[in-house]
Amino acid sequence: MAEDLIRYDIIIQDALRSAVRKILVEVNRAGLPGEHHFYIAFETTAPGVKISNRLKERYPKEMTIVLQHQFWDLQITEHAFEVGLSFGGVPEHLYVPFSAIKGFFDPSVQFALEFEPGKTGEELPAEFRIAERDLTPLKSSTHVLKLLLSRLKRKKPKPLPQPKTQLAMLKKTKKNLKLTKLLQKKAAVLRLFPWMHSAKRANRSDQEKGGRLINPTYG
């Protein structure tokens, strides 16, 4: 069997996602007609999905939402939709890319569509692609936060020394310079008067033996 170089499967997936988008746009404009209502399943870890930590803990892999009686602030963009829903009496705001959808079902007419999340030929927004790369080895938003913090720490410049540290370093530097100059001066004197070095050694030797000090000038 010949290889599918056109990738009909991806083209059909994108076309069906576009159909879901058009359905939601129409509902947003005119409301749900008759008995129509929707079950939408999506991956909670898919790139671009934005839900609360409470929902992520409850649905670590995927979740299904219902658009029927109680939903608000439905907004549709080219690549995603966002909506307000109530979960256990707690209002939540969800942002779901169409590329994260796994299934779309209208039970009133038994209409269903199934998708493979992430399988798309469309150019996704930059933030989706970054999230996809970072989420590959990860399982939750906590790991993403740790990853971002680690990147910030790597890029963080080294802090400047505190005033006390700077003062101590300055004193140490001055002390080292002073000692260096003293050693240089001593070396210069010994080069000019080499007998002083041998005289000092002789004086130290006499002192150890209890002898007298020798004046190198007068003998």
Disulfide bonds with the S-S distance in Angstrom:
none
